[in-house]
Amino acid sequence: MIDLSSDTATKPTTGMRQVMATAEVGDEQRGEDPTVNRLLQMVCSLLNKETALFLPSGTMCNCVAIKAHTHPGEAILVDRQAHILRSESGGAAFLSGVTLEQLPSNRGRFTSDDVIAAIPRESVYVAPPHLLCVEQAHNHGGGSIWPLEQLSAVCETAHQYGLAVHMDGARLFNAVVATSILAHEYTKFCDSVWIDFTKGLGAPLGAVLAGSEAFIERARRYKHVFGGALRQAGIVAAGCIYALENHIERLHEDHLNAQILGDGLGSIAGIQVEVPIETNMVFFNVSDTGLEPEDFLAAIEIHGVRMSAMGKRIRAVTHLNISRNYVEKAINVVWKVIKEA
Ligand SMILES: *Cc1c(COP(=O)(O)O)cnc(C)c1O
């Protein structure tokens, strides 16, 4: 199976499994796992944050961060296509009791004016906003990247209006590799940020949430409350360290493969590819071929290629287990399926 459905489809490599098998471990929830602690230090220095927490998943990072930044009855600002809004089972409302004010966006990116327009005049009638969320790189936006200046401008505006800023950096390193802008340049303006090890970085588990000492102290409590306090997590953290050391630079390959995939698919009659392709994601539409997304996906899967649907859009994601050869095979399968339709 050529699995382009997500960059979560990666399997741990032999090298990664080896370091996991021999990792030094301790009790994570008492702060005594040396491998987790080493990972946290590495992430803090990459993101230039005071301290950090190891969590099982990115979704839990968002839940814990929103909980630590807000009180029930407040509002948070997110863009209309944010993962927090679209793909986390309503967790922000469910666990933190906040309402989600949706900002219009261009592939997930909005402007300072959009932020200002979404902040209501203080009134007894409205839920006061206390947090702005940004996503870098942006998943539903098409793997799109916030330009540094635009990001710093919206963060500055949020801070001026008394809002904290949280970055969902599930794919932050895709943005870093694509632009050669260092991670801490992007995270400088954010009060909290997390990175995911299970996307392009290719680890089986794990995410790290980082911020100030005061923020992480609050977040640590919610990590326990939400059941995210762990024991000998160093086994997993070792895989994450391996990913930081070995799987960042290679994201270039995924980006190049995504370009090749996008070009190939775009040359097939009836397929509309969303451009530009900024990182490792290709979004496209097959409605001109007369195929429904589900039928298209079922047809390519018969030929050993898997992609996913997000509404009417098809998403194909390149990653560690997708070679150039796989990309070419996938283009051929799509071509065949469309021709037969
Ligand atoms: C995958 C993803 C998440 C959730 O992370 P999990 O590790 O799957 O829980 C959150 N935000 C974005 C942008 C993602 O792509």
PDBQT file of the ligand as one rigid body, heavy atoms in Angstrom, charges set to zero:
ROOT
HETATM    1  C1  LIG A 401      -2.295  15.948  13.682  1.00  0.00    +0.000 C 
HETATM    2  C2  LIG A 401      -2.590  17.332  14.128  1.00  0.00    +0.000 A 
HETATM    3  C3  LIG A 401      -3.018  17.589  15.425  1.00  0.00    +0.000 A 
HETATM    4  C4  LIG A 401      -3.290  16.490  16.424  1.00  0.00    +0.000 C 
HETATM    5  O1  LIG A 401      -2.157  15.766  16.731  1.00  0.00    +0.000 OA
HETATM    6  P1  LIG A 401      -2.271  14.209  17.157  1.00  0.00    +0.000 P 
HETATM    7  O2  LIG A 401      -0.883  13.877  17.534  1.00  0.00    +0.000 OA
HETATM    8  O3  LIG A 401      -2.792  13.472  15.973  1.00  0.00    +0.000 OA
HETATM    9  O4  LIG A 401      -3.226  14.150  18.314  1.00  0.00    +0.000 OA
HETATM   10  C5  LIG A 401      -3.239  18.895  15.793  1.00  0.00    +0.000 A 
HETATM   11  N1  LIG A 401      -3.034  19.907  14.932  1.00  0.00    +0.000 NA
HETATM   12  C6  LIG A 401      -2.628  19.703  13.672  1.00  0.00    +0.000 A 
HETATM   13  C7  LIG A 401      -2.397  20.865  12.773  1.00  0.00    +0.000 C 
HETATM   14  C8  LIG A 401      -2.407  18.405  13.218  1.00  0.00    +0.000 A 
HETATM   15  O5  LIG A 401      -2.032  18.212  11.960  1.00  0.00    +0.000 OA
ENDROOT
TORSDOF 0
